[in-house]
């Protein structure tokens, strides 16, 4: 049995020199959910039934051709994969064009927000192996302010001239970009990053910390539950076309923890 690596981590504020490592973590962290989402969607009874029906149609139309049956079934599976990919790719592009377009301006130079990275000694070199971000919000974490509206509609960042306090008068933190490099997982680094986000919210006087996770992100859901988060809502809206969302059968869950 391979020996499990043990790393010593340190968590610090983001610096400009971390940009390449952070962007790589972000892309890999989001794209890794595509295959789990695809397999989860494809294994749904409705999709299995459709795939069998389409394969049978290919078999008949092809004159009892098994190849045609396989081709038709593969086309359906390809469509499901495309839908899953577009959902996560759309989310990535949205974040890259908004808060991640200028991390210094949106996080480091904004006292209402926070961005931290985790460093570890890997192969004798210091390497960024994890990260977490928190956006300060004002108002209630309403139904519309979710995965499909990140940094868009609903609640707004603290300090905005156009915000309207629609809740209890207290701000809240929105956690995102919780990513841990694969080789460093299983050592509670995700819990430490979440703890850092919670501590920041407490220092800022926020009433709670919220995070949106999609149903294929089972590890993220488990982490949130172990950290004391509870699910307060769910929906099926994403950045992609609504039909893509229906076919991918991805559910977006909002989880919150009082600070």
Backbone as CSV, one residue per row, in Angstrom:
resi,resn,N_x,N_y,N_z,CA_x,CA_y,CA_z,C_x,C_y,C_z
1,UNK,0.854,-1.197,0.000,0.000,0.000,0.000,0.885,1.240,0.000
2,UNK,0.567,2.183,-0.864,1.362,3.408,-0.956,1.226,4.229,0.311
3,UNK,2.337,4.791,0.764,2.319,5.620,1.960,1.665,6.960,1.668
4,UNK,0.814,7.375,2.555,0.103,8.639,2.372,1.031,9.803,2.680
5,UNK,1.069,10.785,1.825,1.912,11.960,2.048,1.332,12.812,3.157
6,UNK,2.227,13.336,3.992,1.826,14.250,5.049,2.512,15.587,4.805
7,UNK,1.716,16.632,4.672,2.261,17.954,4.384,1.999,18.893,5.553
8,UNK,2.913,19.831,5.748,2.715,20.901,6.707,2.213,22.122,5.935
9,UNK,1.041,22.615,6.328,0.414,23.704,5.600,0.521,25.017,6.361
10,UNK,0.539,26.086,5.609,0.402,27.419,6.186,-0.582,28.181,5.311
11,UNK,-1.479,28.919,5.938,-2.497,29.674,5.206,-2.191,31.155,5.353
12,UNK,-2.122,31.842,4.226,-1.797,33.266,4.224,-2.647,33.990,3.194
13,UNK,-2.586,35.307,3.232,-3.332,36.122,2.270,-2.707,35.994,0.876
14,UNK,-3.541,36.086,-0.111,-3.104,36.011,-1.511,-2.141,37.153,-1.843
15,UNK,-1.151,36.847,-2.690,-0.245,37.872,-3.210,-0.179,37.729,-4.726
16,UNK,0.179,38.785,-5.453,0.205,38.748,-6.918,1.028,37.596,-7.494
17,UNK,2.063,37.172,-6.790,2.904,36.083,-7.294,2.174,34.744,-7.312
18,UNK,1.019,34.686,-6.656,0.245,33.436,-6.600,-0.701,33.275,-7.786
19,UNK,-0.785,34.270,-8.659,-1.838,34.289,-9.678,-1.854,33.030,-10.552
20,UNK,-0.719,32.625,-11.093,-0.684,31.466,-11.984,-1.131,30.198,-11.261
21,UNK,-0.642,30.012,-10.045,-1.005,28.821,-9.273,-2.491,28.828,-8.932
22,UNK,-3.007,29.989,-8.568,-4.416,30.114,-8.206,-5.318,29.848,-9.408
23,UNK,-4.972,30.395,-10.556,-5.774,30.179,-11.752,-5.772,28.709,-12.167
24,UNK,-4.624,28.056,-12.016,-4.543,26.634,-12.338,-5.411,25.815,-11.388
25,UNK,-5.358,26.146,-10.098,-6.203,25.465,-9.114,-7.678,25.665,-9.422
26,UNK,-8.032,26.901,-9.789,-9.429,27.215,-10.082,-9.942,26.402,-11.261
27,UNK,-9.204,26.407,-12.354,-9.634,25.668,-13.548,-9.748,24.171,-13.267
28,UNK,-8.716,23.618,-12.650,-8.742,22.183,-12.369,-9.840,21.826,-11.381
29,UNK,-10.032,22.694,-10.384,-11.040,22.431,-9.367,-12.451,22.434,-9.916
30,UNK,-12.720,23.291,-10.893,-14.062,23.348,-11.492,-14.252,22.247,-12.531
31,UNK,-13.248,22.042,-13.372,-13.375,21.045,-14.432,-13.463,19.620,-13.901
32,UNK,-12.931,19.377,-12.702,-12.952,18.012,-12.183,-14.365,17.539,-11.838
33,UNK,-15.316,18.466,-11.796,-16.692,18.087,-11.482,-17.474,17.635,-12.715
34,UNK,-16.896,17.826,-13.897,-17.626,17.492,-15.122,-17.922,15.996,-15.214
35,UNK,-16.914,15.160,-15.025,-17.126,13.719,-15.152,-18.068,13.162,-14.082
36,UNK,-17.911,13.544,-12.805,-18.886,13.076,-11.813,-20.315,13.493,-12.160
37,UNK,-20.458,14.730,-12.658,-21.795,15.193,-13.049,-22.329,14.367,-14.214
38,UNK,-21.454,14.066,-15.169,-21.844,13.278,-16.339,-22.303,11.876,-15.939
39,UNK,-21.521,11.188,-15.139,-21.878,9.828,-14.733,-23.123,9.801,-13.856
40,UNK,-23.270,10.827,-13.018,-24.451,10.905,-12.159,-25.706,11.107,-13.014
41,UNK,-25.603,11.995,-14.006,-26.752,12.257,-14.881,-27.081,11.044,-15.743
42,UNK,-26.043,10.430,-16.314,-26.257,9.308,-17.224,-26.850,8.099,-16.516
43,UNK,-26.593,7.968,-15.219,-27.108,6.823,-14.467,-28.535,7.024,-13.972
44,UNK,-29.101,8.203,-14.243,-30.485,8.443,-13.831,-31.417,7.531,-14.627
45,UNK,-32.424,6.933,-13.988,-33.336,6.009,-14.674,-33.949,6.574,-15.952
46,UNK,-34.298,7.864,-15.952,-34.882,8.468,-17.150,-33.891,8.456,-18.311
47,UNK,-32.638,8.800,-18.021,-31.626,8.827,-19.075,-31.282,7.420,-19.557
48,UNK,-31.287,6.475,-18.646,-31.026,5.083,-19.048,-32.110,4.615,-20.007
49,UNK,-33.369,4.945,-19.670,-34.480,4.550,-20.538,-34.388,5.199,-21.904
50,UNK,-34.035,6.477,-21.936,-33.906,7.185,-23.214,-32.764,6.593,-24.032
51,UNK,-31.638,6.322,-23.367,-30.482,5.761,-24.064,-30.823,4.405,-24.687
52,UNK,-31.557,3.572,-23.961,-31.955,2.261,-24.489,-32.912,2.416,-25.668
53,UNK,-33.835,3.364,-25.558,-34.790,3.596,-26.641,-34.093,4.092,-27.900
54,UNK,-33.159,5.024,-27.715,-32.415,5.569,-28.855,-31.547,4.483,-29.494
55,UNK,-30.937,3.661,-28.662,-30.110,2.568,-29.187,-30.956,1.573,-29.976
56,UNK,-32.140,1.300,-29.456,-33.042,0.388,-30.159,-33.473,0.974,-31.498
57,UNK,-33.725,2.297,-31.501,-34.096,2.946,-32.754,-32.956,2.850,-33.768
58,UNK,-31.744,3.026,-33.295,-30.592,2.892,-34.183,-30.440,1.488,-34.711
59,UNK,-30.724,0.517,-33.863,-30.635,-0.894,-34.266,-31.639,-1.202,-35.374
60,UNK,-32.870,-0.694,-35.205,-33.926,-0.951,-36.198,-33.655,-0.198,-37.488
61,UNK,-33.333,1.109,-37.364,-33.091,1.915,-38.556,-31.845,1.469,-39.318
62,UNK,-30.942,0.853,-38.624,-29.720,0.389,-39.267,-29.827,-1.015,-39.826
63,UNK,-31.045,-1.540,-39.814,-31.226,-2.906,-40.337,-30.589,-3.938,-39.439
64,UNK,-30.948,-3.893,-38.164,-30.405,-4.823,-37.156,-28.896,-4.650,-36.994
65,UNK,-28.466,-3.408,-37.019,-27.045,-3.107,-36.896,-26.695,-2.748,-35.453
66,UNK,-25.834,-3.572,-34.849,-25.389,-3.280,-33.489,-24.523,-2.012,-33.461
67,UNK,-23.781,-1.810,-34.521,-22.950,-0.606,-34.610,-23.816,0.647,-34.597
68,UNK,-24.924,0.604,-35.366,-25.833,1.755,-35.397,-26.472,1.973,-34.029
69,UNK,-26.775,0.894,-33.344,-27.358,1.007,-32.002,-26.361,1.672,-31.057
70,UNK,-25.097,1.217,-31.139,-24.057,1.792,-30.305,-23.828,3.259,-30.652
71,UNK,-23.876,3.582,-31.936,-23.656,4.951,-32.387,-24.736,5.885,-31.852
72,UNK,-25.975,5.462,-31.937,-27.081,6.292,-31.452,-27.000,6.478,-29.940
73,UNK,-26.696,5.402,-29.223,-26.581,5.491,-27.765,-25.431,6.388,-27.351
74,UNK,-24.330,6.296,-28.090,-23.156,7.132,-27.790,-23.453,8.609,-28.042
75,UNK,-24.261,8.882,-29.054,-24.626,10.265,-29.356,-25.407,10.877,-28.192
76,UNK,-26.285,10.087,-27.598,-27.062,10.567,-26.442,-26.130,10.830,-25.246
77,UNK,-25.210,9.893,-25.003,-24.252,10.080,-23.911,-23.383,11.311,-24.158
78,UNK,-23.006,11.531,-25.417,-22.200,12.693,-25.763,-22.934,13.991,-25.488
79,UNK,-24.233,13.990,-25.740,-25.039,15.181,-25.470,-25.083,15.484,-23.982
80,UNK,-25.238,14.449,-23.164,-25.270,14.637,-21.716,-23.936,15.195,-21.220
81,UNK,-22.846,14.635,-21.746,-21.524,15.122,-21.344,-21.349,16.593,-21.735
82,UNK,-21.774,16.938,-22.929,-21.648,18.318,-23.404,-22.404,19.271,-22.484
83,UNK,-23.589,18.888,-22.067,-24.390,19.731,-21.174,-23.675,19.942,-19.845
84,UNK,-23.133,18.869,-19.284,-22.418,18.971,-18.012,-21.187,19.865,-18.149
85,UNK,-20.464,19.675,-19.242,-19.256,20.473,-19.468,-19.596,21.957,-19.601
86,UNK,-20.641,22.268,-20.346,-21.009,23.664,-20.566,-21.448,24.353,-19.283
87,UNK,-22.063,23.615,-18.377,-22.503,24.201,-17.117,-21.310,24.658,-16.290
88,UNK,-20.324,23.799,-16.148,-19.165,24.157,-15.330,-18.237,25.119,-16.065
89,UNK,-18.125,24.975,-17.372,-17.296,25.897,-18.135,-17.916,27.295,-18.101
90,UNK,-19.237,27.367,-18.164,-19.920,28.657,-18.095,-19.695,29.332,-16.749
91,UNK,-19.727,28.541,-15.686,-19.470,29.093,-14.350,-18.046,29.616,-14.253
92,UNK,-17.087,28.848,-14.792,-15.686,29.262,-14.767,-15.486,30.573,-15.516
93,UNK,-16.030,30.661,-16.712,-15.866,31.872,-17.513,-16.509,33.075,-16.835
94,UNK,-17.624,32.841,-16.155,-18.297,33.934,-15.451,-17.409,34.483,-14.342
95,UNK,-16.813,33.589,-13.569,-15.965,34.032,-12.479,-14.684,34.689,-12.982
96,UNK,-14.148,34.178,-14.074,-12.932,34.760,-14.631,-13.166,36.176,-15.152
97,UNK,-14.385,36.462,-15.553,-14.700,37.792,-16.080,-15.143,38.761,-14.980
98,UNK,-15.389,38.237,-13.768,-15.855,39.093,-12.682,-14.812,39.179,-11.567
99,UNK,-15.052,38.522,-10.453,-14.165,38.702,-9.301,-12.743,38.228,-9.546
100,UNK,-12.561,37.174,-10.371,-11.221,36.647,-10.590,-10.454,37.396,-11.685
101,UNK,-11.109,38.367,-12.313,-10.434,39.156,-13.348,-9.350,40.037,-12.744
102,UNK,-9.541,40.451,-11.502,-8.549,41.273,-10.807,-8.640,40.928,-9.322
103,UNK,-7.895,39.939,-8.907,-7.970,39.445,-7.530,-7.521,40.518,-6.544
104,UNK,-6.492,41.267,-6.912,-6.006,42.313,-6.004,-7.081,43.356,-5.729
105,UNK,-7.695,43.857,-6.799,-8.694,44.915,-6.639,-9.954,44.401,-5.947
106,UNK,-10.383,43.197,-6.303,-11.648,42.682,-5.785,-11.546,42.050,-4.403
107,UNK,-10.366,41.618,-4.028,-10.217,40.948,-2.736,-9.180,41.615,-1.831
108,UNK,-7.918,41.626,-2.265,-6.831,42.107,-1.402,-7.008,43.571,-1.028
109,UNK,-7.363,44.410,-1.999,-7.506,45.850,-1.743,-8.882,46.226,-1.211
110,UNK,-9.766,45.264,-1.108,-11.111,45.513,-0.592,-11.230,44.889,0.795
111,UNK,-11.273,45.702,1.841,-11.288,45.168,3.212,-12.531,44.347,3.538
112,UNK,-13.565,44.455,2.724,-14.784,43.690,2.973,-14.681,42.249,2.466
113,UNK,-13.683,41.987,1.622,-13.522,40.658,1.032,-12.201,40.047,1.466
114,UNK,-12.046,38.753,1.244,-10.810,38.091,1.613,-10.458,36.967,0.662
115,UNK,-9.178,36.751,0.466,-8.708,35.669,-0.403,-7.425,35.113,0.216
116,UNK,-7.411,33.807,0.474,-6.269,33.179,1.117,-5.815,31.955,0.327
117,UNK,-4.531,31.676,0.436,-3.973,30.479,-0.197,-3.294,29.643,0.870
118,UNK,-3.222,28.347,0.600,-2.525,27.417,1.486,-1.233,26.996,0.805
119,UNK,-0.139,27.074,1.535,1.162,26.686,1.016,1.638,25.413,1.704
120,UNK,2.391,24.614,0.972,2.982,23.413,1.536,4.330,23.170,0.882
121,UNK,5.206,22.487,1.593,6.498,22.112,1.037,6.309,20.822,0.254
122,UNK,6.397,20.922,-1.060,6.221,19.769,-1.939,7.510,19.564,-2.725
123,UNK,8.185,18.452,-2.467,9.431,18.175,-3.166,10.508,19.194,-2.894
124,UNK,10.506,19.748,-1.673,11.525,20.724,-1.311,11.237,22.140,-1.763
125,UNK,10.072,22.344,-2.379,9.700,23.685,-2.838,8.358,24.088,-2.260
126,UNK,8.244,25.379,-1.943,6.981,25.903,-1.437,5.993,26.012,-2.597
127,UNK,4.814,25.475,-2.406,3.827,25.429,-3.485,2.441,25.767,-2.960
128,UNK,1.675,26.530,-3.747,0.286,26.826,-3.408,-0.559,25.595,-3.723
129,UNK,-1.189,25.033,-2.694,-1.934,23.781,-2.864,-3.413,23.910,-2.495
130,UNK,-3.851,25.099,-2.143,-5.253,25.287,-1.797,-5.599,26.757,-1.742
131,UNK,-6.891,27.052,-1.740,-7.322,28.450,-1.675,-8.779,28.525,-1.237
132,UNK,-9.162,29.719,-0.798,-10.547,30.002,-0.439,-10.760,31.506,-0.535
133,UNK,-11.962,31.917,-0.906,-12.291,33.338,-1.028,-13.613,33.625,-0.335
134,UNK,-13.755,34.846,0.154,-15.010,35.289,0.774,-15.357,36.674,0.245
135,UNK,-16.575,36.819,-0.237,-17.108,38.120,-0.646,-18.062,38.609,0.432
136,UNK,-17.875,39.854,0.873,-18.794,40.434,1.836,-20.057,40.888,1.138
137,UNK,-21.191,40.524,1.691,-22.486,40.889,1.115,-23.315,41.658,2.123
138,UNK,-24.290,42.411,1.637,-25.231,43.123,2.486,-26.635,42.702,2.104
139,UNK,-27.462,42.387,3.101,-28.819,41.957,2.830,-28.983,40.491,3.153
140,UNK,-30.110,39.938,2.791,-30.371,38.528,3.058,-29.882,37.686,1.898
141,UNK,-29.499,36.453,2.185,-29.060,35.531,1.124,-30.288,34.989,0.435
142,UNK,-30.859,35.782,-0.457,-32.137,35.487,-1.071,-32.036,34.397,-2.112
143,UNK,-33.191,33.883,-2.519,-33.261,32.766,-3.462,-32.524,33.030,-4.759
144,UNK,-32.555,34.273,-5.251,-31.959,34.527,-6.556,-30.457,34.670,-6.539
145,UNK,-29.881,34.841,-5.337,-28.442,35.089,-5.254,-27.705,33.768,-5.095
146,UNK,-27.628,33.021,-6.160,-27.074,31.682,-6.080,-26.065,31.429,-7.173
147,UNK,-25.850,30.155,-7.470,-24.849,29.713,-8.451,-24.989,30.446,-9.779
148,UNK,-26.228,30.715,-10.196,-26.428,31.339,-11.500,-26.267,32.844,-11.463
149,UNK,-26.194,33.441,-10.274,-26.106,34.893,-10.170,-24.875,35.346,-9.398
150,UNK,-23.860,34.506,-9.296,-22.687,34.869,-8.514,-22.142,36.222,-8.952
151,UNK,-22.059,37.132,-8.003,-21.538,38.478,-8.269,-22.380,39.239,-9.284
152,UNK,-23.620,38.813,-9.457,-24.474,39.483,-10.420,-25.669,40.090,-9.730
153,UNK,-26.788,39.366,-9.709,-28.000,39.907,-9.122,-28.092,39.633,-7.638
154,UNK,-29.281,39.835,-7.075,-29.512,39.554,-5.669,-28.779,40.521,-4.771
155,UNK,-28.161,39.971,-3.745,-27.422,40.805,-2.811,-26.186,41.363,-3.494
156,UNK,-25.632,42.419,-2.917,-24.472,43.065,-3.532,-23.337,43.156,-2.528
157,UNK,-22.169,43.525,-3.012,-21.017,43.642,-2.134,-21.193,44.820,-1.190
158,UNK,-20.627,44.659,-0.012,-20.637,45.758,0.945,-19.857,46.923,0.357
159,UNK,-20.296,48.121,0.640,-19.605,49.296,0.138,-20.191,49.810,-1.164
160,UNK,-21.080,49.061,-1.782,-21.693,49.501,-3.027,-22.664,50.634,-2.749
161,UNK,-22.690,51.613,-3.616,-23.592,52.754,-3.424,-25.031,52.380,-3.738
162,UNK,-25.209,51.259,-4.432,-26.559,50.918,-4.897,-27.194,49.770,-4.123
163,UNK,-26.569,49.344,-3.007,-27.149,48.195,-2.340,-28.418,48.581,-1.599
164,UNK,-29.267,47.570,-1.441,-30.472,47.718,-0.634,-30.463,46.612,0.401
165,UNK,-30.590,46.956,1.644,-30.581,45.973,2.709,-31.937,45.304,2.767
166,UNK,-31.970,44.067,2.260,-33.247,43.378,2.210,-33.420,42.344,3.283
167,UNK,-32.538,42.320,4.303,-32.657,41.269,5.299,-32.658,41.812,6.703
168,UNK,-31.787,41.239,7.544,-31.798,41.569,8.955,-30.881,42.727,9.295
169,UNK,-30.333,43.404,8.267,-29.454,44.530,8.525,-28.008,44.122,8.713
170,UNK,-27.753,42.827,8.791,-26.395,42.333,8.973,-25.856,41.819,7.650
171,UNK,-24.564,41.995,7.470,-23.954,41.442,6.277,-23.717,39.963,6.446
172,UNK,-23.357,39.319,5.353,-22.993,37.907,5.417,-21.862,37.669,4.424
173,UNK,-21.159,36.605,4.610,-20.063,36.259,3.727,-20.461,35.171,2.755
174,UNK,-19.992,35.301,1.521,-20.247,34.283,0.501,-18.924,33.602,0.163
175,UNK,-18.792,32.359,0.557,-17.546,31.621,0.342,-17.535,30.967,-1.039
176,UNK,-16.384,31.019,-1.687,-16.248,30.390,-2.998,-14.793,29.994,-3.219
177,UNK,-14.545,29.327,-4.349,-13.185,28.942,-4.751,-12.467,28.123,-3.673
178,UNK,-13.205,27.224,-3.026,-12.572,26.332,-2.051,-11.991,25.146,-2.827
179,UNK,-10.697,25.195,-3.053,-10.039,24.171,-3.854,-8.788,23.676,-3.126
180,UNK,-8.604,22.361,-3.105,-7.401,21.749,-2.550,-6.807,20.831,-3.604
181,UNK,-5.525,20.966,-3.849,-4.867,20.115,-4.839,-5.023,18.645,-4.460
182,UNK,-5.180,17.808,-5.485,-5.518,16.404,-5.264,-4.567,15.702,-4.298
183,UNK,-3.253,15.887,-4.462,-2.282,15.165,-3.651,-2.275,15.590,-2.188
184,UNK,-2.940,16.713,-1.885,-2.974,17.222,-0.517,-4.333,17.008,0.146
185,UNK,-5.197,16.258,-0.485,-6.522,16.029,0.091,-6.473,14.926,1.155
186,UNK,-7.508,14.898,1.966,-7.576,13.904,3.024,-6.777,14.277,4.256
187,UNK,-6.342,15.534,4.361,-5.548,15.973,5.509,-6.166,17.187,6.185
188,UNK,-7.475,17.333,5.999,-8.257,18.384,6.665,-7.884,19.803,6.240
189,UNK,-7.226,19.952,5.098,-6.896,21.299,4.633,-8.159,22.044,4.246
190,UNK,-9.117,21.350,3.642,-10.382,21.993,3.290,-11.082,22.545,4.520
191,UNK,-11.018,21.794,5.620,-11.631,22.248,6.873,-10.919,23.475,7.416
192,UNK,-9.588,23.503,7.278,-8.812,24.653,7.762,-9.111,25.903,6.942
193,UNK,-9.270,25.732,5.631,-9.603,26.873,4.775,-11.003,27.395,5.100
194,UNK,-11.936,26.476,5.343,-13.295,26.874,5.713,-13.287,27.601,7.056
195,UNK,-12.480,27.107,7.984,-12.355,27.761,9.292,-11.831,29.176,9.138
196,UNK,-10.873,29.363,8.220,-10.329,30.700,7.965,-11.423,31.637,7.464
197,UNK,-12.272,31.131,6.574,-13.379,31.939,6.048,-14.366,32.306,7.159
198,UNK,-14.630,31.365,8.048,-15.548,31.622,9.158,-14.967,32.660,10.120
199,UNK,-13.673,32.559,10.385,-13.017,33.524,11.271,-13.074,34.924,10.673
200,UNK,-12.879,35.011,9.362,-12.945,36.310,8.691,-14.339,36.915,8.831
201,UNK,-15.353,36.105,8.630,-16.737,36.592,8.739,-17.029,37.088,10.153
202,UNK,-16.500,36.376,11.139,-16.712,36.799,12.527,-16.045,38.138,12.783
203,UNK,-14.832,38.306,12.265,-14.107,39.573,12.424,-14.847,40.720,11.742
204,UNK,-15.491,40.418,10.614,-16.207,41.451,9.854,-17.584,41.753,10.433
205,UNK,-18.017,40.959,11.383,-19.333,41.162,11.972,-20.463,40.599,11.137
206,UNK,-20.155,39.661,10.243,-21.190,39.039,9.422,-22.045,38.104,10.272
207,UNK,-23.286,37.954,9.883,-24.191,37.085,10.635,-24.007,35.615,10.291
208,UNK,-23.512,35.341,9.056,-23.395,33.947,8.626,-22.469,33.855,7.409
209,UNK,-22.102,32.629,7.111,-21.306,32.342,5.928,-22.120,31.401,5.054
210,UNK,-22.223,31.719,3.766,-23.006,30.891,2.857,-22.111,30.383,1.730
211,UNK,-22.483,29.263,1.158,-21.740,28.700,0.040,-22.709,27.902,-0.830
212,UNK,-22.509,27.942,-2.128,-23.328,27.183,-3.062,-22.522,26.008,-3.594
213,UNK,-23.090,24.830,-3.546,-22.425,23.634,-4.066,-23.398,22.894,-4.976
214,UNK,-22.869,22.217,-5.977,-23.701,21.445,-6.878,-23.744,19.995,-6.427
215,UNK,-24.794,19.295,-6.799,-25.010,17.926,-6.332,-23.870,16.961,-6.634
216,UNK,-23.133,17.085,-7.754,-22.014,16.166,-7.971,-20.831,16.398,-7.028
217,UNK,-20.811,17.540,-6.336,-19.693,17.857,-5.445,-19.911,17.207,-4.077
218,UNK,-19.886,15.901,-4.043,-20.179,15.168,-2.807,-19.165,15.459,-1.704
219,UNK,-17.892,15.616,-2.068,-16.871,15.909,-1.061,-17.108,17.279,-0.439
220,UNK,-17.508,18.262,-1.267,-17.775,19.608,-0.766,-18.986,19.614,0.160
221,UNK,-20.018,18.855,-0.211,-21.213,18.760,0.638,-20.845,18.145,1.986
222,UNK,-20.041,17.082,1.963,-19.617,16.414,3.193,-18.789,17.359,4.065
223,UNK,-17.892,18.131,3.435,-17.071,19.089,4.175,-17.945,20.124,4.864
224,UNK,-18.910,20.649,4.131,-19.807,21.664,4.707,-20.591,21.104,5.886
225,UNK,-21.098,19.898,5.730,-21.884,19.281,6.804,-21.028,19.057,8.051
226,UNK,-19.789,18.596,7.849,-18.890,18.367,8.984,-18.511,19.681,9.658
227,UNK,-18.529,20.768,8.889,-18.170,22.079,9.434,-19.365,22.794,10.062
228,UNK,-20.529,22.148,10.059,-21.706,22.714,10.703,-22.640,23.484,9.806
229,UNK,-22.443,23.416,8.490,-23.354,24.083,7.558,-24.635,23.262,7.399
230,UNK,-25.722,23.953,7.154,-26.990,23.282,6.887,-27.549,23.785,5.563
231,UNK,-28.243,22.933,4.857,-28.835,23.333,3.581,-30.076,24.173,3.833
232,UNK,-30.133,25.333,3.190,-31.266,26.239,3.384,-32.089,26.436,2.110
233,UNK,-31.679,25.816,1.018,-32.440,25.952,-0.220,-31.747,25.233,-1.360
234,UNK,-32.433,25.131,-2.474,-31.841,24.513,-3.662,-32.597,24.977,-4.904
235,UNK,-31.939,24.874,-6.041,-32.565,25.206,-7.315,-31.772,24.540,-8.423
236,UNK,-32.250,24.670,-9.653,-31.610,24.000,-10.787,-31.092,24.984,-11.831
237,UNK,-31.041,26.269,-11.498,-30.550,27.261,-12.450,-29.022,27.243,-12.495
238,UNK,-28.476,27.394,-13.686,-27.028,27.500,-13.850,-26.746,28.563,-14.902
239,UNK,-25.465,28.759,-15.217,-25.105,29.736,-16.240,-25.458,29.238,-17.632
240,UNK,-25.654,27.948,-17.787,-25.911,27.377,-19.105,-27.383,27.492,-19.483
241,UNK,-27.677,27.162,-20.729,-29.051,27.098,-21.210,-29.877,26.204,-20.288
242,UNK,-31.123,26.592,-20.031,-31.941,25.855,-19.066,-32.170,24.409,-19.483
243,UNK,-32.149,24.145,-20.795,-32.312,22.766,-21.246,-31.070,21.947,-20.929
244,UNK,-29.899,22.585,-20.971,-28.676,21.904,-20.566,-28.778,21.507,-19.091
245,UNK,-29.296,22.439,-18.297,-29.433,22.178,-16.862,-30.400,21.027,-16.604
246,UNK,-31.470,20.983,-17.378,-32.441,19.900,-17.214,-31.831,18.556,-17.565
247,UNK,-31.093,18.512,-18.678,-30.496,17.251,-19.106,-29.382,16.808,-18.158
248,UNK,-28.613,17.761,-17.650,-27.518,17.417,-16.741,-28.028,17.030,-15.356
249,UNK,-29.238,17.454,-15.030,-29.871,17.127,-13.746,-28.991,17.534,-12.559
250,UNK,-28.406,18.711,-12.686,-27.570,19.234,-11.607,-28.418,20.089,-10.673
251,UNK,-28.338,19.782,-9.405,-29.060,20.538,-8.395,-28.063,21.416,-7.649
252,UNK,-28.388,22.689,-7.453,-27.517,23.630,-6.762,-28.070,23.849,-5.356
253,UNK,-27.237,23.584,-4.363,-27.672,23.688,-2.968,-27.000,24.858,-2.266
254,UNK,-27.778,25.645,-1.574,-27.209,26.712,-0.745,-27.085,26.193,0.671
255,UNK,-25.865,26.309,1.231,-25.604,25.872,2.592,-25.114,27.070,3.404
256,UNK,-25.542,27.147,4.648,-25.215,28.293,5.490,-24.810,27.846,6.880
257,UNK,-24.006,28.697,7.489,-23.649,28.486,8.900,-23.636,29.827,9.612
258,UNK,-24.291,29.898,10.757,-24.280,31.122,11.539,-22.889,31.303,12.126
259,UNK,-22.442,32.540,12.167,-21.100,32.839,12.686,-21.192,33.241,14.153
